[in-house]
């Protein structure tokens, strides 16, 4: 391990964010393609975000939250990932 290894982010947060985006998208009744369009993000990139394969930029986080009509902080409310829309 290098001297900075303890500061390396884990892939876990990418997976949590991806699950949260997918949950919110489904609750909003949107296809992956529609959310990508509304976010001005390529659909394959959106797929990789939902799969936790992308280290997404702040710009794209903001675009997704706006497209979903939620705050950025709500996007990171991982405790609500599996809640269903009432």
N, C-alpha and C positions, 0 to 999 in steps of 0.2 A: 504494500500500500504506500502510495506517495503521501507527502505531507499535507496535501489538500484533499485527500480522498474522503475524509469525514464530512466535507462540505459539498460533495457531489449529490445532486438531486437524484431521487430514485424514480424509477418508471411508474411507481405506484400512484403518484399524483396525476400522471398522464392518464392512467386507466380510470381513476376516480372521476376526473373531469370528463373523459369520454363517456362513461356511464351516465353521468349527470346530464350531458348534452343530449344523449339519446333519450333518456327518460323525459326530459322537458320537451323535446321534439315530438315524441309520441303523444304526450299529454296535450300538446297543442294541435294534434291531428295533422302534422306536416310530414311529408316524405323527406328523406334525406336530400333528394334533389331540390325540393322547394326551399328547404332551410339553407342549402348551399347558395341557391340563387339569391335569396333575400339577404344573405350575408356577403354576397359578392366573393364567394370562395368556390373553388372548383369542387365538383361533387366527389371526386376520388379523394381529395384532400379531406373533405368533411368525413368521409368514411373512415379514413385513417385516424382522424381526431377521435371519432366515436370508439374506435378499436384501441385507443390508447397508444397508437404508434407514432404520434406527432408531438413534438415539443412546441406547442402552439404559441404564437407571438401575442403580445398584449393587444395589438391592433386587431387581430382576428378574434380574440376573446371579446373585445368590445363589439365587434361586428355581429358576432353570434348572439350576444346578450341583447343587443338592440333588435335583431331579427326575431328573437323570442319574446320581446317586450318585457324583459326583466332587467334588474340591475346586475352589474358585474359581480357584486357580492353574493347575490342569489345564485349565480352560476356555480359558486364555490360552496354552496350549502349542501355538502355531501350527505348529511344526515337525512335529507329529503329526497334522495335519489330514487327510492323505490315507492314513493307516495303516488297514488293515483289521483287523477283529476276528479273533483267532486261533481 
